[in-house]
Amino acid sequence: MNILLHLPPETEARLIEQAQATGRDAETLALEAVRERFSAGEPASCPSVSTDEWLRLFDAWVGDHESRNPRLDDSRDSIYPDRW
């Protein structure tokens, strides 16, 4: 399988620098880093945040999106008028 990676310039520079310092080519060094990362057998970890922080971030994300139809009344009263 071939995978094309687009590295940020600073990451590419560090990879090339490290490859030259160790006498290996950059592709070999990158492959070794990937193998090392996935051979540990541990699942990839996600940064953990508290529930309150997650809710704050989620609410901020929701607030960044405009309503697609601001005239739509999606209140419970309008959906179930006969239940109240």
ABEGO torsion letter per residue (X at the ends): XBBBBBBBAAAAAAAAAAAAAAGBBAAAAAAAAAAAAAAAGBBBBBBBBBAAAAAAAAAAAAAABBBABAABBABAAAABAAAX
